[in-house]
Amino acid sequence: MPTILDPGNTGSSYNVNPNDDLGYTYPNKVDLRPGSQVHKKLLEKLLLKVKESSEEMSKRYPSWRKIDKSLTAYVTADDYEKKVQEVDDRKPVSIVIPYTYAALETVLTYFVAAFLEMPIFKYEAGNPQAVVGAFLMQKVIESQCNTFKVGLNLHTLFRDNFAYGVGGTAITWKKKYGYKSVMQPQGFFSGLFSKFISTSGPMRIQEETVLAEGGALKNIDPYLLLLDPNVPVHEAQEGDFIGWIEETNRMTLLNDERYEPESYFNAKYLGDFKGNIYKSQYNKARTESGRGERATNNSDLNNTTGQPVDRIWLYCTIIPDEWGLSDSQYPEKWLFGILGDKIICSARPMGLNHDQYPIALCATDFDGYSATPISRLEIVGGMQTHLDWLFSSHMTNVRKAINDMLIVDPSLINMNDLKDPQAGKLIRMRRSAWGRGVENAVKQLNVQDITARHIQDSSYLVDLIQRVTGATDALSGMQRTSGERVTAEETQYVRGSALSRLTKAAKIASLQAMQDIGYQFAMNTQQLMEKDTWVRVVGDWEQLMASEYGLSSPSGYEIQTGRMRVTPEQLMVDIDINVKDGSVVSSDSPQLWNTLFQTVVNQPLLFQSLDVIRIFKHTARIMGAKDINEFVLKAGAIPQVTPMDQGVIEQQAQQGNLVPIQGGKSGGY
């Protein structure tokens, strides 16, 4: 059983009576005051789930700590090295060869190129009537991703995936509150004249408002992630629960209650506390990861001014009747929040249309069975450790060689002169040895470098790490230098083979995380979006919809200076998410399509039978053009071209029906 502080004990950490009624309205009128029996029983059930997950996840912490060390380019100096540096700070200490870091950066660079190109999420119509709505949904989600910097969260998600074996992010609906300035007229409403009477010019005032709303991500530190150990990581949506621990503070909790009182409660029972009395015993981020060393060193300051609180978020599938929360006798997904293992601060059914846990997990190296799979960097962890040892032992031997290992006859020389570390030293002979020569006074021991091959051996380890991680020289921008000259065909083949390995991992990430995020973003937008928004439309939108999707110009859409107003009602359509396949380079051959395009435009029969414009757009896309529609001419500005045989052209020219193009160098018509 987990350790639970009883709110009724006099030795508890509360400085507000947990039995006092502070005016909260609890869901379904259930008494969730911290001192109630219902609160106590519910807290015990939730903490049992947290304890079960924490015990399983903690088994991975020692291995993760080694990964954190391998991603750091230095290690703490030992006692001997500290003494050496006190004498001469130029002498080297042990280091970590950051090759694991280089491999991580290489695969991350590929993932950034594969997924973070706008639009990050693409949508298709679920039926013929939803074409416009799907297009607008894509533009709205693109705007939300820009506003809330979703790309940064995805980068962290991918990094955690490769470093720890699993990366997690919470999918949220975020509202950005703030103020905007408006001009308010000054005066009064006259009942006599039935109109507003202005007494002076307008005055600038501030109004609190929602500046932006939309889908956002919140990264979860793997040390704070709470997974159901009874299901594999790729089936987390089928588990009984999933959650994480959030490090926050009292002021944030009170602000949450102020803006969303229907979702948060009981923060006032924290009182005005000091110290770490609301830190969760399951928060291992500081003690295990080492990232909290600075906070630990300044713990006195944090305890007296920060008022830190650990909030556990837990999504659970429960039968509310059995938990005493409602009369429902069928499974429902609920969200619970717990402050410092002591106070329940949130308890409500999720009520989301997608009916999924709003957490996306990425584990590209999963085995299909484990809840916490081995990461790609863990697989090469032993080789990284041995690589560090090869370099450190070689440096130790070099340090030994340059430190002058001498055999000295102290009766012949002045030892203080010999110990002087400065260059250009003058060593004086003792008076009794004057005139006897200096050959036998000092002798240098022969030092054999037994680590001479260590640097050469390390290249084999580097090659193995590359083979395992897929971070080859071709992807790192390094060209092969040995052997004969590298041909362009060989370079393209090697790079294509390396890309195919990372494409496999990217496709898995797309199915695991990107599909869930994109789907929930769209469903949340349909359910929770309240305000109209303006999205950017590039080129002639009506013509684009007609040419690309075969849809005639829709009516009822407001477009002004390249921006379109989107209302929540316009997004209420059936859509499908078009998941990116994770490939950086299209599987189509750009050279092949370029040749086909040239053939089509030069053959009148093909030119009249095929859509040359769409062929050109497709060729441009696979050759790297980000948005070819930016260059589409406005309606009415596109010249009409009709192909003709040369004989027909000459006949029409003689009849005066065709005239040469002015300024043409070759007399074109």
N, C-alpha and C positions, 0 to 999 in steps of 0.2 A: 504494500500500500504506500502511496506517496505521502510525504509529510505535508500536512495541511494545518495551517494556523486556525484554530477555532475562534471565530469573531466574538464568541461570548466570553472568552477567557480574559481576565484582567491583564495578563501578560502579553496580549496581542499587540500588533503594531498600529492599531487604529488610534487616532486622536480625535475621531468623530464617532459617536455612539452608533454601532452598526444596526441597532434596532430603531433608531430615530426615523421618522417619516420626513424625507427631504423634498416631498412633492413630486416624485417621479411617477410617470404613467408607464407601467410595465406591459409588455405584450400579453394579450389575452387575459389581462387582469390577474396574472400570476404574481404572487408575492416574491420578488427577487431582491428584497433588502438583504444586505450581507449577513444580517443576524437571523434570518428566517431559516426554518428547517428545509424548505424547498430549495433555497439557495445552496445550503450545505450538501444535500444529496446530489443536486445537479453538478456541483463543483467536483465532487468525488468521482462521478462517472466520467467527466471530461478529463480530469487529471490522470485517470487510469489509461486513457487512450494516449495522452501526451507522454506518459511514462513508458508505455510499450514502444512507442515510436522512438523516443530518445535513446532507450537502451540499445535498440538495433542500429540507429544511425551513429551512435558514439563508437561503434566498432570500427568505423571507417576513419575516425579522426586522426589516429596516429599516422596512417598512410597519407592522408591529406596534408598533415603537417610537413611531411617530407617533401611533398610536391611544392608547398609554399616555399620551403628552403631552396629547392632546386631552381625556382623562378626568381631567386634573389642572387645578385652577382657578388655577394660578399658573405662572409661568415664572421661571427664574433671571435675576436682574437683570444687564444688561450693565454694562460699565465706566462708561459715562456715568451710568446710573441709580444705580449705587453711589455715585458722587461726589455726585450730587444729594441722595441720602438722607442722606449724611454731614452735609450742610449743613442740610437740613430733611427730617426723616423723614415729614412729613405729605404730601409730594408723591408722587403715584401712580407706579407702575411698570407695565410691560406685563403684561397678564393674559390668560388663556385664558377665553373666554366658555363656560361649562360647558353649552352646549346639547346637545352630543353626550351628555354625562353624563345630562342630563334625559331625552333620548330613550331611552337605555339603561335608566334606571330605570322608565320607563313600560312598555316591553315586558317587562321582568323582572317587574314587578308583575302583569301579565297571566299570565305563565307560572307564577308562584307560586300565583295563584288557581286556575289550571287544573289543576295537577298535585300540589300539596302538601297538598291536603285529604285527611285520613285517611278510608278507607284509600288509600294511594298506589297500591297494586297490588291489582287485583281478579281473582279466579279463578273459573272455572266448571268444572263436572264434565265430564270427558271421556266418561263413560258413566253410565247411571242408578245404578250402584252406588257412584259416587264423589261423590255430592252432599255427604254429610257431610264427607268428607275434604277436598273443595275449600273448604268453609266453614271448616274448621279451619285449612287452609293459609293462607287469607286472614288469619285472626286471628293466626296465628303470625308471618307476615311483617310484619303491622302492628306487633306487639310488637317485632320486631327493628328495624324502622325507627325506632321511638321510642327504643330503647335506644342505638343507634349513630348517632342524629341524621342519618339519611340525607337529610332535607330540606335540610340545610345544604350537603351535597355536590351535590345536584341544583341548588341555586341557583348555585353556582360553575360547574357544568357549563353551565347556560344562559347565564351571563354570558360565559364564554369563547367560547361559540358566537357570540354577537352581536358581541363585541369583536374576535375573531381569525379568525372564520370556521369554526373547529372547536373543540369542547370534548371532552375525554377524561376518563374516570374508570375506574379499575381496580375490578373486581368481586371482592371478597375474601370469605373465610369467616373471621371474626374471633372470637378467644377472649379474653375479658377475665379476666385472672388477678388474684387478690387473696387476701385472707385473710378468714375468718369465725370468729367466736367460738363455741365449743361448751363445754358443761359436761361434764367427764369425771369419773366416780366414782373415788374413791381407795380402794385396797385390793389384794387378791390373790385368785387362784383357788385354792381349797382342793381338793387331790386327795382328802383324807379325806372331805370332805362333798360333793364333786363340785358345788360351786357357788362363786360369787364372794362373798368376804367383804369387806364394806365396813369400812374403818378410820376414815374421816372423811367429811365432806361433800364434794360434788362441787367440782371446781376448774375455773375458767374457763381455757381454753387457746385458742391460735390455730392454725387449720389452713389450709394453702395449698390453694386450690381454684379451679375455673373459675367465676367469678361470673356470666358470661353468654356466650352463643355465638350466632352467627347471621350473616346476610349483612350486609355493610358495603361502603361505597364509599371510594375513595381518589382524590382529584382529582389530575390530572396537569397540571402547568404546560405550556401549549402550547410554550414555549421548550425543554422537556425531553421532548417527545413525539417518538417515533420511528415514523413511518408508512412502510409499503411504498410507494415512489413509483410502482410499476408498476400499481397498482389505484386506482380512484376511491375517495373517502372513504366513500361509502355501501356499498361492497363490501369493506370492510377485512377482513371475516371470510374472504374468498376469497384474501387475500394470502399470501405466503410467510412473513411475519413481521410483528410489531408489538411495540412496547415503549416504555419510557420510562427516564429517568434519575432516580434517587432520591437525594436528599441526606441522608445519615445520618452515623453516627459509630461508632467502634470498640466502645463499650460496647453499643450496640443490636445490633450484629452478634453479639457474644458471647452476649447474652441470647437471640437467635434460635436459636443453636446449642444452648443449654442446654435450651430448651423443645421444640424440634423438631429433634433431631439427625439424623433421617432425611431432612430436607429441606435443611439448611444445613451447610456445612463450610468448612474452610480459613481461617476468620477468625483463627485463632491465628497464621497465617503473617504477619499484619500486624505482630506484635510491638508493642513500646511505642514508637511512632514520634512524631516531632514534625514539624510543617510540613504543607504541602499536597501531599505526595508521592503521595497516593492520590486526587487530584482528576482527573476525567476531562477529556480535551481536548475532548470533545464537549459538555460542560456549558456552554451559552452563556447561562444564565439571568442570571448576574451581569453579564457584559460587554455583553449585548444589550438586556436588559429595563430595566436601571437599578435594579431592585429590590434588588440586593445592594450598593448603594453604602455603606450603613452597615456591612455586614459587611466590605467591602473596606477601609474606613477603620480598622477595628479588626482588621486581618488578623494583626497580631503576637499579639494576645490569642488569636484563634481557633487560630492555628498551634500555640501552646504548650500550650493546655489543652483545646481541643475535640476534637482528633484527628478532623477531618472526613474522611469517605470518600464518594465517589460510587459508588453501586451501580447498574449498568445491568441492568434487567430486560428480557429478550427472549424472547418466545414465538415459536417457529419450527416450521414444518412440515418435517420432515426424514425421510430414510430412515436409521434408526439404524445399519444395517450399513455404509453408506457413510461414516458419521461415526465408526465404530469404537466405538459405544456399546452395541450389542447385535446379535443375529443377525437381527432383524426386517428384511425386505426391502420393506416397504410403508410408505407415509407415516404418520407419527405426529406429534402435536403435543407438543412438549417445552418446558419452561421452563428458561432459563439465567440465571444471575446472575453479573455480573462486577464485581469491586472495583477501582476506579481504573484501568481498562484493563489490569490486570496479573494478577489472580487470579480464577479461576472459583470461585464460592462456592456454586453450585447448578446441578444438571444432572439433571433427572428428567422422565419422561413425565408429562403433566398428569393423565391418568387420570380426568378429570371426565366424568360421564354425559352432559352436554350437548354435549361435544366441540366447543366453541367457544373462541375466544380470550376470556379473561375481561376484556375491555376494551370499554366502550360509547362510541361516538362520536356527537356531536350536531353536525350541520352543516345547519341549516335553509335556508341560502342556497346550497346546493351546485348545481353546474351539470350533474352527472351524469357528469363526465369527470375532473375535477381531483382530485388527492390532497389539495391544500390550497386550498380555494375562497376567494374574496374574501368578506370579512365585510360585514355590513350597515353597520357604522360606517365601514369603509374606503370604501364607495361614496360616502358623504357627507363623506369626509375633506377633499377639496378645498374644499368649501363651508364647512366648519368653519374651515379655515385662512384663507379670505378673510373670514369673519365676524370672526375675531380681528384681522385686519389693519384692517378698517373701524373697529373700536373703538379699537385702539391708535393708529392715525393720527389719529383725532379727539382722543384724549387728548393726543397730542403737540402738536397744534395749539392746544388749550386751554392746555396748559402754556406754550407759546410766548407766547400772548396775555397770560397773567396775570403774566409775568415782567418787565413794564415795559420794552419796547424803546424806549430814549430816545436822543435826540441832545442832547449836553451841550457847553456852552462852558466848559471847565475854568478859564478865566481869570476867570470871573465867580462861580463857586460853590465851596464846600468839598466836594471829591469824597468825602472820608471820611464826611461827613454823608449824602451821597446813597446810598452803598453800605450804610448801616446797614439791615439787613433788618427791624428792629422796626417795629411799627405806630405811628402818631402821631409820626412823625419830624419833627425841626426842622432844616431845611437853611439854613445860614448863607451869606450872600453874602460875597465877598472885600471887603477894605477899599477897594480901588480902584474897586469897582462900587457902593459905597454911594450911594444917592440917584438911581441911574440906572434904577430899575425892575427887575422880574424877568421880564418877558415873553419876552425872547430868550435867557434862560439855559438853559432845558431845554424840549425839545419831544418829545411822545409820537408815535411813528410810528403811522400807521394800519395796523391788523392786520386782514386779511380772512380770515374763517373759510371756507376752501374745502372743509372737511369737514362742513359743516352738514347735508348730505343723507346722510351716512354712516349715521346712526342710522336714518333712514327706509329707506335701501337695505337695511339689515340685516334688516328685517322680511320682505323678499322671500326672502332666504336662509333665514330661519327657517321660512318657509312651505314652501320646497322640501325642507328637511331633514325636516319633518313628513310631507310626501307620500311621500318615499322610505322612511323608516323605519317609517311607520305609527303613529308616536307623536303622534297628533293631539290638539288641545285637548280634544276630548270625552273621550278616555281619560286625559288628564292632569288632569281635574277642572276645566278652564277653560271657562267659558261664553262663547259669542259675545256681544259687547257692541255691535257696530255694527248699524245698520239698525233694523228694526221689532222689536217684542217677540217673543222666541223662544217658539214654542208647544211644548206637551208632545209632540205628535206629531212635530214636526221634531226635537226633542231625541232622542227614541227612535229615529227613523230614522237620524240621523247616527251615534249611538252604535252602533247595530246594524251599520251599514256598516263602521265602524272596527273593531269586534270581529271581523267576518268576515275582515278582512285578517290579523289576528293569529291567528285560528283556523287559517288555512292553515298558518302556520309551526308552530303548536302540534301540528297533526296530523302534520306531517313529523317533528317531534321525538319524538312518540309512537311512530311507526313505526321511527325510527332507533335511539333510545336507550332509551326507556321499555320497549319490548317486550323488548329483549335483557336489560335489568336485571331486569325482573319474571320472565322465563323462567328466567334463571340463578339468581336468588334461590330460586325454588321447587325447581329441580333440585338445587342445592347443599344445601338443607334436607333433601330426601329422602335424599341421599347421605351428608351429613356430620353431621347432628344426632345427638348422643349422649345428651343428658339430656332427661328429661321437662320440660315447661314448663306453666305455668298461663296461660291467656288469659282476658280479660274478655268475658263474654257479657251482652248488654243485653236487658232485658225477659224475657218467658217464652220461653226458647230453643226448647223442644220445640214450643210452639204456633207460633212463628215459622217453624220448619222445615216444619211441616205446612201452614201457610197460604201461605207464600211459594214453597215448592218442591214442595208436594204430597207430602211424605214423612211417613210415620207415625213416631211417637216411637221413635228408635233406642235400643237397650239397650247397656250396657257402657260408658257415659260417666259420668265422675265430675264432678259439679257441686256446688260448695260456695260459698255466699254470693256468687253472681254470678261465680264463677271456675270454669273447666273445665280439668281435667288433660288434656294432649295428649301422647301417647307417639309416638316416631318411627314405630312400626308403623302408627299410624292415618293417617299422611300418605303412605303408600305406595299412592297411587291415581293414576289418569290424570286430569290436569287440563289445562285450557286457560286461558291468560291473557286476561282481558277488558281490552283496551287502552283507556285513556281517549281520547276523541276530541279532547281539548284545548279544548273549548268551555267558557267560564265560565257562559254562560246557555244553558239547554236550547233546542233548536230548536223544541220544543213551545211553544204559546202558553199561558201561565198563565191569561189571561183566558178563552180558549176552554174549557180544562178546568174552570175554576171554574163557567162557565155550564153545561157538560155535567153537572157534579156536582149543581148545583141542580136541573136538569131531572130527573135520575134519582131523586133523593130525593123529588120531588114527584109522580112518576108511579108508581102502584102496580105496573103491569105491568113497567116497567123495573126498579123496585126489586126485584122478585122474580126477574127474569131475569139481572141483572148483579151482580157482586161489588162492593158499594158501598164496603166497607172498602179493598179494593185500589185502587179508583178514587180514594178520598180520599188514600191514601198516595202515589199517583203524582202527584196534584195538589200535595200538600205538597212533594214532592221538587223538582218543576220550579219551585216558587215560592220555593225556597231553604232548606227545612228540611234540616238536615244529617243527622239520624238520627231519623226519626219513630218508629222502633221503641222508642226510649227511653220512650215514653209508652203502650206497649201494656200493658193490664191483665193481671194474673196469671190463669192458668186458673181458671175458676169464678167470676170476678168480673165477667165481661162479661154485661150484661143481654140477654135475648133479646127482640127486637123483631119483631112480626108486623104488617104493614100491613093495615088494614081500611077498607072504605068507611064513610062517615059513618052511613048507614042501619043497617048491621050493628052498628056501635058502639052506637047508641042502643037497638037491640033487645036486645043483650046486657046493656046497663046496666039496662034495665027488668026483665030476668030475674034480675038480681043477679050475673051472671057477671063483670062488670067494675065496678070501683070507681074513683073519681077519685084522682089522685095527690095525696098529702098535701102541702099547701103550694103547690100550683099556682095561679097567678093566673087562669088562663083555664079552669079546670075540666078539665084534660086527663086522659085515662084511661091 
